[in-house]
């Protein structure tokens, strides 16, 4: 029926970004909300943005199959895709330009509009994307569409997921693994425990200016020095006796910045260890934004700071992206893992670096890393096994007022 309204809900995810990825999309009747089509697929190793665009393409194609003449509203929780497909943001990445072209060819531009929705309102598409990633399958379901005999098939029954055969099914628990996916590690060697400590307060913490790695300073404030001392006491208690299953610290690393070196010095005094400087765990390089507040950045680069926060692949002018920091932290963590498990290493670093390390460890989409709160002098703990498995035990535990 001409003029029919359809709603496409699409999403994509990558566990590691890049990492194992998949997309999900569904088509709803705009009047009744009934699901008319569901699509999902496992993409192998790729980025979160590519997965989201792939979901958009699949959703548009499914909508056109339902009704070529329909007016289509696309709803996604990716502000990046919505803004780019609406023509308000440029598309610089080659893979994303290619997929955006496929999306434009899938349905006439005059029939498609784009709406950003909160993640909670895109849960159905997210569930399909996770189904594809968990089971590594293709999902093609057309609820209510007549089958070969002409009989309508009940919702969810048509087009069962097809196993791609390149990975274990998530509902087939591996030996020693509970139904929740939590491994029983009682018989395994002790992991590497990485205790991440953010530095204490600086004058730029107070003003909320962007303080990166392109300059050595600033130093800690008096309050920051007191926070560092409390963080040192907390680290000592974790690694000496209170936790029981954490070996004593054998190595202490810190980024090259003055604030992290000062914080590490307080920990070194407590633990009796030297401080090794590690450039990989430095803060993000904010380039031309160094020392500026958010308001100052917005006045000179309108909209760019928001893009940097929303799209983790966007670089600060003359500086780094959040994904760049994630790549560095991944390399630092893997280097520590290669140095041996069954030990504890303390790493004194920065807010973006801790968020990135936690995001990498749990395989979260890079766009979600910024949701981790990392207060000054707080402590986060990552545990890493020799077989490549990783878990996050604590995130952002405060060291005291």
Protein Blocks (a to p, Z undefined) as FASTA:
>chain_A
ZZiacddddddddehiaaddddddddddfklopafbdcdddebjadfklmmmmmmmmmmm
mmmmmommbccddddfbfklmmmmnopaccfbfklmmmmmmmmmmpcfklpccddddfkl
mmmmmmmmmmmmmnopaddddehiacfkopacdehkgopacdehlaccfklccehiafko
pacfklpccddddddddddddfklmnopacdfkbfbdcddfklmmmmmmmmmmmmmmmmm
mnopaccdfbdcddfbfklmmmmmmmmmmnopacdddfklpccdekjmgopafklmmmmm
ghklmmmmmmmmbccehiacfklmmmmmmmmmmmmmmnoghiacdddddfklmmmmmmmm
nopafklmmmpccdehiacdddddfkopacdfbghiafbZZ
